[in-house]
Structures are given as C-alpha cells and as structure tokens.
Amino acid sequence: MEKYAIAAIPGDGIGNEVVPAAMRILDVVAEIHGGIQWEWTSFPWSCQYYLQHGMMMPSEGIDILRSFDQIFLGAVGMPNLVPDHISLWGLLIRIRRELEQSINLRPARLLKGLRSPLLHPADFDLVVIRENSEGEYTEIGGRMKKGEDEIVVQNAVFTRKATERAMRYAFEQAKKRRNQVTSATKSNGISHSMPFWDEVFREVSTDYPQVTTSSQHIDALTAFLITRPHDLDVIVASNLFGDILTDVGAAIMGSIGIAPAANLNVDRKYPSMFEPVHGSAPDIAGQGIANPLGQIWTGKLMLDFLGYEEMGTLLLEAIEFTLQSGIKTPDLHGKATTEEVTTAIIEYLQKTC
Ligand SMILES: NC(=O)c1ccc[n+]([C@@H]2O[C@H](COP(=O)([O-])OP(=O)(O)OC[C@H]3O[C@@H](n4cnc5c(N)ncnc54)[C@H](O)[C@@H]3O)[C@@H](O)[C@H]2O)c1
C-alpha cells in the first residue's frame, strides 16, 4: 500500500464545494486501485482566515506544506473581503514560488458529451506549459508621483534557467504526445525579454530534432486557439501569456469550470500543487451548483504525476460518461448540482470496476 500525505486547501468560495467532492472521488479511485491510500489534512487558509489572523496562512505555513507529498487546492480570492493582490500573493503565489513549482501544466481537449462554443470544433487535444515562477508576474516595480504626473513601473524578469526549464519540459511532453511544440512569443513588440525567449527556444529545440517547432506571436496564437486548436499539441508560454491562453483553452472546451491545472516541482524535492484553472466564483458560491469537473480532472493530473496514469485515464472516462449522460451543472447548460455530478462519477467508477 502506497500512502500519500495530501494537504487539502479548499480556499475560498466554490473551492469549499468542489474540493470535498473531488476528495471523495479520489478516495473511491484509491479503493478501486487497491494500492493507494490518501492521508488528507485540510487547512482553512483563505480570505476568512486572513480576516481573523491578518495573514492568508500562518508564518510557518510553507514549512508545514513541505512535509506533505502533494497539495490539492481549490481557489483563492474573495475580492469583496480582501484585495486580490493580497490574497493571491499571500497564499497561492507564495506556495508556487517558495515550493519551486516552476511549471504550470494546463491541458485543454474536446471532451465527449460537451458542447464547445466553437461552431464546428475538430477533435483538439493540447497542453499549455506555462513558466510559473517569474516572467511578467513579479513584485519588482513601483509608483511615483500622484495625479496627472503619476508614473508606474512594473518589471518582468526572465532568467535563462527558468526559461530553459519550461522549454525542456515542453519538449519532453511533446515527445510523449504528437512531437510538436509551439512557442508563444511577442518579440515584435517586447524588445528584450521576448527575443531572449525566442533565442532559448531555438537553442533548446536543437536537442529535440524529432520535434516540429514554431513560434507564434501571442495575439495570433490566441486567435489560432479559437480557429484551429486541433493543429496545436504542446504550447510553451511565459507566465502571463500562459495564463491568458489557458482561459481561452477552457472557454473552447465549454466552461472554465472544467479546466484542470498542475503546478509542478519538477525535481520532486518539494510537493507539487494541483488546482483547477478557475477561481472562487463568488457569484455562484454557496448555491451547490459549482462544476466540480475542473477539480476532479485536476485529481487526474495528480494521479498521472504520481505514476497512476491508468487510474487517471479511468477518471477522465468517468467524467466523459457523466457528460454524455447529460448530467451537467448550469455552466454547461445543465441542471445538475455539484452533488449530482459527483455521485454520478462515483457510481460510474463503482459500476465499471
Ligand atoms: N487559482 C486561483 O485560485 C484563482 C484563479 C482565478 C481567479 N481567482 C480569484 O477568484 C476570484 C474570482 O475571480 P473571477 O470571477 O475572475 O474568476 P472565476 O474563475 O472565479 O469565475 C469566472 C466565471 O466563471 C464561473 N465559474 C468559475 N468556476 C466555475 C465552476 N467550477 N463552475 C461553474 N462556474 C464557474 C463563475 O461563476 C464566473 O461567472 C478572484 O478573487 C480571483 O482573483 C483565483
């Protein structure tokens, strides 16, 4: 029996609805497998926690997390209680950075039983490898002067190490898929970091002669994601570009509520963190109608990362079966509740195995 200590952080809003749902399903998957045991510990770190303690997590929070095998997170943010730059930087981004989760992996594919908003969607199946530790998301910068003379500076940081690591990870993924990597650039407009990004991409590509490459400007690539997503296999992108591309990926799948993500510590020195792409959805929180599929698919990414790909495939099959049966939450034009979708998936898993 392989035991895994998992830190569950439901966070804010619908995180408190979809994380428990996905935990129940992962427990069923573990039971079916017979050789996996999840040892869950839940942490209440969230905006409510901030209101009580003046911080998003305790000062020793990162050390606590270091002792776990993996982290399973819902969503962070409740802008009516705590400004987003405090809540996200105080929890989510701190964990990503301090536990060196330098790769953000976000798949997008046309699921059976799901209506894409694209009129004639071909069978797309792509993955975005987003650099997760630097780029445009830095704290370097500042504001000076006030009023009409105000000046704001926000710096972007690109190191050779992190850029190369993201690219190598993308090429390694491509080798397991359809041998194709597209780099998201903007070297026609951003004159230092993006020519550097292109240069590293060309250098790394020489180590992977079997992989076809192309560089596309981010604006054109965002449009391609809508007009011909089936032509894309692996996309490698900077932190901001990857963030934007993956919301488009979620949208063409049918809803942001189904899109999964993994923040990977590639050296496996520290835990990785698995969290869906969506946020805390304050507009529907507490109504019992949040789509749990993004969180559940995120569970599949955790299974894959731990080497249980066959269980991950089974879980995705269960998701598609449920969608094909018409059991869908309102974001997918259905009437089902979070609980009904969760129960349907559990029933499929138990019936099939
Ligand atoms: N990784 C994260 O923790 C993360 C990611 C994005 C946003 N946020 C935070 O979440 C808060 C809300 O952000 P937002 O409104 O821009 O984005 P959001 O993803 O929370 O919601 C956008 C829209 O999608 C819907 N939606 C999202 N997930 C859904 C689901 N599972 N089922 C059904 N509908 C779903 C919402 O109802 C809303 O209409 C903010 O504080 C933001 O900073 C956190």
The ligand as a MOL file (V3000), in Angstrom:
LIG
                    3D

  0  0  0     0  0            999 V3000
M  V30 BEGIN CTAB
M  V30 COUNTS 44 48 0 0 0
M  V30 BEGIN ATOM
M  V30 1 N -6.1270 29.8380 -8.9570 0
M  V30 2 C -6.9250 30.6110 -8.2420 0
M  V30 3 O -7.0390 30.4470 -7.0490 0
M  V30 4 C -7.6720 31.7010 -8.9370 0
M  V30 5 C -7.8040 31.7070 -10.3310 0
M  V30 6 C -8.5830 32.7130 -10.9050 0
M  V30 7 C -9.2050 33.6620 -10.1130 0
M  V30 8 N -9.0230 33.6090 -8.7660 0 CHG=1
M  V30 9 C -9.7180 34.5380 -7.8730 0
M  V30 10 O -11.0910 34.1240 -7.7710 0
M  V30 11 C -11.9200 35.2700 -7.5780 0
M  V30 12 C -12.9960 35.3320 -8.6380 0
M  V30 13 O -12.3470 35.5260 -9.8980 0
M  V30 14 P -13.0810 35.5970 -11.2950 0
M  V30 15 O -14.5240 35.8730 -11.0660 0
M  V30 16 O -12.2900 36.4830 -12.1660 0 CHG=-1
M  V30 17 O -12.8920 34.1410 -11.9080 0
M  V30 18 P -13.6750 32.7840 -11.6010 0
M  V30 19 O -12.9740 31.7050 -12.3380 0
M  V30 20 O -13.8490 32.6050 -10.1540 0
M  V30 21 O -15.1230 32.9970 -12.2370 0
M  V30 22 C -15.3330 33.4290 -13.5760 0
M  V30 23 C -16.7360 32.9810 -14.0530 0
M  V30 24 O -16.7180 31.5620 -14.2410 0
M  V30 25 C -17.6650 30.9230 -13.4140 0
M  V30 26 N -17.0570 29.7150 -12.8590 0
M  V30 27 C -15.7660 29.5850 -12.4500 0
M  V30 28 N -15.5700 28.3510 -11.9830 0
M  V30 29 C -16.7340 27.6950 -12.0890 0
M  V30 30 C -17.1690 26.3780 -11.7660 0
M  V30 31 N -16.3400 25.4520 -11.2420 0
M  V30 32 N -18.4620 26.0410 -12.0030 0
M  V30 33 C -19.3010 26.9170 -12.5540 0
M  V30 34 N -18.9530 28.1840 -12.9030 0
M  V30 35 C -17.6850 28.5660 -12.6530 0
M  V30 36 C -18.0130 31.9190 -12.3170 0
M  V30 37 O -19.2980 31.6970 -11.8050 0
M  V30 38 C -17.8310 33.2510 -13.0330 0
M  V30 39 O -19.0070 33.5930 -13.7130 0
M  V30 40 C -10.9640 36.4710 -7.5760 0
M  V30 41 O -10.6120 36.7670 -6.2670 0
M  V30 42 C -9.7620 35.9600 -8.3600 0
M  V30 43 O -8.5700 36.6350 -8.0610 0
M  V30 44 C -8.2890 32.6480 -8.1590 0
M  V30 END ATOM
M  V30 BEGIN BOND
M  V30 1 1 1 2
M  V30 2 2 2 3
M  V30 3 1 2 4
M  V30 4 1 4 5
M  V30 5 2 4 44
M  V30 6 2 5 6
M  V30 7 1 6 7
M  V30 8 2 7 8
M  V30 9 1 8 9
M  V30 10 1 8 44
M  V30 11 1 9 10
M  V30 12 1 9 42
M  V30 13 1 10 11
M  V30 14 1 11 12
M  V30 15 1 11 40
M  V30 16 1 12 13
M  V30 17 1 13 14
M  V30 18 2 14 15
M  V30 19 1 14 16
M  V30 20 1 14 17
M  V30 21 1 17 18
M  V30 22 2 18 19
M  V30 23 1 18 20
M  V30 24 1 18 21
M  V30 25 1 21 22
M  V30 26 1 22 23
M  V30 27 1 23 24
M  V30 28 1 23 38
M  V30 29 1 24 25
M  V30 30 1 25 26
M  V30 31 1 25 36
M  V30 32 1 26 27
M  V30 33 1 26 35
M  V30 34 2 27 28
M  V30 35 1 28 29
M  V30 36 1 29 30
M  V30 37 2 29 35
M  V30 38 1 30 31
M  V30 39 2 30 32
M  V30 40 1 32 33
M  V30 41 2 33 34
M  V30 42 1 34 35
M  V30 43 1 36 37
M  V30 44 1 36 38
M  V30 45 1 38 39
M  V30 46 1 40 41
M  V30 47 1 40 42
M  V30 48 1 42 43
M  V30 END BOND
M  V30 END CTAB
M  END
